Amino acid sequence: MNGQYPRFKNSYFYEELTEHFLLTTAELEFVRSCRGNANRQGMAILLKGLEYLGYFPENLQQVPPSIRSFVGKQLGLLTDLTNQYPWESSTRERHLAQIREVTGWLFQLRLELPAEAELQRLVNAALNGYFYDLYEQMTAQLPLKVQTQLDELLVVPPDGAISHFESLKADAANPGVNNLEREISKLKTLLAVGVPPEAFRSIPWKVLQMLKRRAWNEKASEMREHPQGVRYALIATFVHVRLAEVTDDAVKMLVEIIQRLDRRSDQQVYRELLRDLQRVEGKIQILFRVAEVVITKPEGTIREVLFPVVKEETFLSDAKLFANRSALFANDAESSKAAPQHGQLGADVRSYQEGRSCVG
């Protein structure tokens, strides 16, 4: 039965029937002490059902036909007579007591399980009792002002189409400034309610999530129909859990926006650098010409010796490019030491350009 609550399978192999539902000689003798074939077959099935399931079947029609037929053949029956068994009578109660006595089920600590439907009823009753106490405990820790704020979440504002309770259920959209503002607006609404976090400290997170899901699946009109204790506990849990979720969404969205801005800034810097590189061409040839003039005419002035070989605008472009590259990599360890000099170079280039414009 693989760890599940024990129940009959839909079908059985013959080997399984022999293993679990074969009556021993003592069991046959015990069953045949009953009057009537229907009583004998019913008692035999109840006996083997208790041994197999750990509890008595809820009714004989729940037992698969293969088991009923297998047991009936051991009793020499040609047809299934379980539909004639007096289920709702004192006969059945007497048979159950006799089976418990003859098997020693209780005395050997082989405790009888409740039927599955009965067990489900017991579990549901226990859960209902637990949550009722939990609702009362949570509501008792909510001030009257908070309870009023919770009720206001269920009301549609005059300038709105839906209640704040419904709008707070909206999932976060794609990262963007407008969507970030919406998430921040949700946070303000949730924080304004003033639900005290200490009201939830002793409650497991999984239980809080379950209560939040229950509130999420209900409309504002349905929530208003609950008793106050249930209503305040559910909405307060919804606000508490939703506050954590919306905070996470807002932080993730903000980080994504910042990363996008960084990527755009880097792309802009590299585009400007690429334009500067494209603007100044043939740097090897320029350096060769400068070196050649310096060697052949060391006594000449820059304007008289260099400018005729390399245009003045070319030197300005190279100086501007160098200054831009220095600023781009100023965060590197080696570049940071030279950064003041490179910054001065950029200032000198601008000063030189301004001087030329004045002379012109």
LOPASE-285336 format. One record per residue (C-alpha): x, y, z. Coordinates in steps of 0.25 Angstrom, whole numbers, plus 5000, padded with zeros to 4 digits. Example, Ala and Ser with C-alpha at 12.3 -4.5 7.8 and 13.67 -1.06 7.14 Angstrom:
504949825031
505549965029
This chain:
500050005000
501250094999
501150175012
499750225008
498550205017
498250055015
497150025005
496749914995
497349914981
496449904969
496949764965
497849654971
498649544965
498349404970
499649394978
499149524985
497849464988
498449344994
499449425002
498449525009
497049455008
497249305010
496449255022
497249165032
496549045037
496349115050
495749235043
494849145035
494349075047
494049205054
493349265042
492449135040
491949155054
491049265048
489649235043
489349255028
490249265017
490149415015
490549435030
491749335028
492249405016
492049545022
492849505035
493949445027
494149565019
494149655031
495149565038
496149565026
495849715023
496249755038
497549675036
497849735023
497449885025
497549895040
496149935041
494749885037
494249915023
493250025023
492249935015
492349805008
492149864994
493449944996
494149804996
494649774981
493849654975
495049574973
495249564988
493749544991
493749424981
495049364986
494549365000
493149314996
493849194988
494549155001
493249145008
492649064997
491749174991
491449174977
490949324977
491349454984
490349474996
490949595002
489749684997
488949595007
489749625019
489049695030
489949815031
489049915038
488749815050
489149765063
489649645056
490849725050
491149785063
491249645069
492049595058
493049705060
493149685075
493449535072
494549565062
495249655071
495149555082
495649435074
496749505068
497249575080
497349705072
497349795084
498049705094
499249695085
499349845083
498849825069
498049955070
496849965060
496950085051
495750165048
495150155034
495750255024
494450335024
494450345039
495850375040
495650495030
494550545039
495450535051
496550605044
495650715039
495050735052
496450755058
496850845048
495650935049
495850935064
497350975062
497051085052
495851145061
496851155073
497851215063
496951325058
496551365072
497951375076
498351465064
497151555065
497351575080
498751635076
498151735066
497851875072
496451935068
497152035059
497751925051
496451845050
495851975045
496951985034
496751845030
495251865028
495551985020
496351895010
495051825006
494351955002
494452014988
494952154989
494152264983
495152284972
495452144969
494852024962
495251914972
495651904986
497051914991
496951774995
496751734981
497851824975
498851774985
498751634979
499351684965
500651624962
501851704959
502051744944
503351754936
504451844942
504251994939
504052124946
502552124945
502451984950
503452014961
502552134966
501352034966
502051934975
502452054984
501052094985
500651954989
501651965000
501152095005
499752035005
500151905013
501051985023
499952085026
499051975031
500051955043
499951805045
500851775056
501951665052
501951605066
500551555064
501151445055
502451415061
501951285068
501251235055
502051145045
502251215032
501551095024
500351125032
500451275029
500551245014
499351145015
498451255021
498951355011
498551265000
497251255006
497051405007
497651414992
496551324987
495351404993
494751524988
494551654997
493051624997
493351485002
494351525012
493351625018
492351515021
493351445031
493251455046
494151565051
495151475057
495351395044
495251525035
496351595043
497251485044
497151445029
497351595024
498451625034
499251495030
499051535015
499551675018
500751615026
501151515016
500851615004
501751715010
502951625009
502651584995
502451724990
503751764997
504451654990
503851694976
504151844978
505651814982
505851724970
505151824960
506051934966
507351854964
506951814950
506751964947
508052004952
508751894944
508051944932
508552084934
509952034937
509951954924
509452074916
510452164922
511652074918
511052064904
511052214903
512452224908
512952114898
512252184886
512852314889
514252244890
514052174877
513652304870
514952364875
515752244870
515152254857
515452404856
516952384857
517452294847
518952244843
519552264857
520752184853
521052274841
520852394850
521852344860
522852314850
522752454844
522852524857
524152434861
524752464847
524552614849
525052614863
526352544859
526652624846
526252764852
526452764867
526652914868
525352944861
524052994868
522852914868
522053004859
523153014849
523552864849
522452774853
521152844848
521552844833
521752694835
520552654844
519352754844
519052824857
517652764857
518252624858
519052654870
517752714877
516952584873
518052494879
518152574892
516652574894
516652424891
517652404902
516952484912
515652414909
516252274911
516952314924
515652364930
514952224925
515952144932
516252234944
515752124954
516852034950
517952024960
519052074951
518252174943
517752234956
519152284960
519352354946
517852404946
518252554951
519252564940
518252514930
517252614935
518152724934
518452684919
516952694916
516952834922
518152874914
517552824902
516252914904
517153034908
517953014895
516653004887
516053134894
517353204891
517353174876
515953214875
516253354881
517453374872
516653334860
